[in-house]
Amino acid sequence: MEKKENIIQSKSFDFAVQIVLLCNKLAEEKREFILSKQLMRSGTSIGANVEEAIGGISTADFSAKISIAYKEAQETSYWLRLLHATAYIDQITFDTMHSAYVEISKILFSILRSSGRIRS
């Protein structure tokens, strides 16, 4: 039996890979370590919390971890905007990374809404 692809799992992992590559580039080329470290933590934490949610032992555990992933995504947006506003990342990099964040954030919000964690 073939395992069905989990969209949020694959998108958050791919995003984490892009975050790691961006942070490495910032460290090597711009000698920027403080902001990129914050970005690295929040950007990779999204996927880590999604993985924990998938392995959750209860519905409450699942939605709590998805909630944390959503909050980490919001923090990641902040660091991306700050890095862009301070000219550490260019417009194209910002647009690419931020659009990936928006997509992931919308999926996480939808999961939270369908789990009953968010009431609309």
Buried (B, 14 or more C-beta within 10 A) or exposed (E): EEEEEEEBBEBBBEBBEBBBEBBEBBBEEBEBEEBBBBBBBBBBBBBBBBBBBEEBEEEEEBBBBBBBBBBBBEBBBEBBBBBBEEEBBEEEBBEBBBEBBEBBBEBBBEBBEEBEBBEE
